[in-house]
Amino acid sequence: MSDAGLLVVTDILLGAAHADGTSDGTEVMAVRDLLKELHGGKDLPADVEARITGFDPKKFSLDKSAAEFTKTSKLDKRKLLELCCTIRDADEEIDFAEDEYIKNVGKALGMKASEYADLTLDYEMEDVATSLGTKPPKPPPKK
């Protein structure tokens, strides 16, 4: 994988690590581990390490990164989503925001929902609310 391709994959995986608005370091460590695998088991280049330590989720643009991914990476779109799921699962907690991030990555890559539906939770908020005896919550804001 080219350095540019590795950087954009780094950004998208870090987006997954920060999708729920919290980070205890577990998911970021999982990002490093996956990137090392993609880099042939070698130490990560300095620019990738700098990207990890300097990542600002507030400045991250999924749409820009997805567009760059399609230009620079030879990694399969489905494989990228599977890697994002690995990051989502790293802290052993699945949050609705993390699941929405996976769906948003798929959409940003131009994939059909049926191509990644097995990777995400299938829930209807009305059903969840009914089971809890409450009104359905408002969906999270788009980032």
C-alpha positions in Angstrom: 0.0 0.0 0.0 1.3 3.5 -0.9 2.1 5.9 1.9 -0.8 8.1 0.7 -3.1 5.1 0.8 -1.9 4.2 4.3 -2.5 7.8 5.6 -6.1 7.9 4.3 -6.8 4.4 5.8 -5.3 5.7 9.1 -7.7 8.7 9.1 -10.7 6.5 8.4 -9.8 4.0 11.1 -9.1 6.8 13.6 -12.6 8.2 12.7 -13.9 4.8 13.8 -11.9 5.0 17.0 -13.4 8.3 17.9 -16.9 7.8 16.5 -18.5 7.5 20.0 -16.8 10.6 21.3 -14.7 8.7 23.8 -11.3 7.0 23.7 -9.5 5.1 26.4 -6.7 4.3 24.1 -7.8 0.7 23.3 -9.2 1.6 19.9 -6.3 3.8 19.0 -3.9 0.9 19.9 -6.0 -1.4 17.7 -5.6 1.1 14.8 -1.8 1.0 15.2 -1.9 -2.9 15.2 -4.0 -3.1 12.1 -1.9 -0.5 10.3 1.2 -2.5 11.1 -0.4 -5.5 9.6 -1.2 -3.6 6.5 2.3 -2.3 6.4 3.7 -5.8 6.3 4.4 -6.1 10.0 7.0 -3.3 9.9 7.1 -0.3 12.1 4.8 2.5 10.9 6.3 5.4 9.0 6.9 8.6 11.0 4.1 10.4 9.0 1.6 7.7 10.0 2.6 7.9 13.7 2.3 11.7 13.5 -1.1 11.4 11.9 -2.2 9.1 14.8 -0.9 11.3 17.6 -2.1 14.5 15.9 -5.6 13.3 14.9 -8.3 15.7 15.6 -11.8 14.2 15.2 -13.4 17.6 15.0 -11.3 18.4 11.9 -11.8 15.0 10.3 -13.9 14.8 7.1 -15.2 11.4 6.2 -16.3 12.5 2.8 -12.9 13.9 1.9 -11.1 10.8 3.3 -13.5 8.4 1.4 -12.8 10.3 -1.8 -9.1 10.2 -1.2 -9.4 6.4 -0.4 -10.9 5.6 -3.8 -8.0 7.5 -5.5 -5.0 6.2 -3.4 -5.8 2.8 -1.9 -5.8 -0.6 -3.4 -7.6 -2.0 -0.3 -11.1 -3.3 -1.0 -14.0 -1.1 0.2 -15.5 -4.0 2.1 -12.2 -4.8 3.7 -11.9 -1.2 4.9 -15.4 -1.5 6.5 -14.3 -4.8 8.2 -11.2 -3.1 9.6 -13.5 -0.3 10.9 -15.6 -2.9 12.6 -12.5 -4.3 14.2 -11.8 -0.9 15.7 -15.4 -0.5 16.7 -15.3 -3.8 18.6 -11.8 -3.2 20.2 -13.2 -1.9 23.5 -15.9 -4.6 23.6 -18.7 -1.9 23.6 -20.8 -1.1 20.5 -22.3 2.3 20.6 -25.0 3.5 18.2 -22.7 6.3 17.0 -20.0 3.7 16.2 -22.5 1.7 14.2 -23.7 4.8 12.4 -20.1 5.6 11.5 -19.7 2.2 9.8 -22.8 2.9 7.8 -21.6 6.4 6.9 -18.3 5.0 5.7 -20.1 2.6 3.4 -22.3 5.4 2.1 -19.3 7.7 1.6 -17.5 5.0 -0.4 -20.6 4.6 -2.6 -21.5 1.2 -1.4 -25.1 -0.2 -1.3 -26.5 -0.8 2.2 -26.9 -4.5 1.3 -23.1 -4.7 0.8 -22.4 -4.0 4.5 -25.7 -4.7 6.3 -24.3 -7.8 7.9 -21.6 -5.6 9.6 -24.0 -3.3 11.4 -26.8 -3.5 13.9 -30.3 -3.8 12.6 -32.6 -1.9 14.9 -35.7 0.1 14.7 -35.7 2.9 17.2 -39.5 2.7 17.6 -39.1 -1.0 18.6 -36.4 -0.2 21.1 -38.4 2.7 22.6 -41.5 0.5 22.8 -39.6 -2.2 24.6 -38.4 0.4 27.0 -41.8 2.1 27.4 -40.5 5.5 26.2 -40.6 7.7 23.1 -38.0 7.1 20.5 -34.9 9.2 21.0 -33.9 11.7 18.4 -31.2 10.4 16.1 -27.6 11.6 16.7 -26.5 14.7 14.8 -24.7 14.2 11.6 -21.0 15.0 11.9 
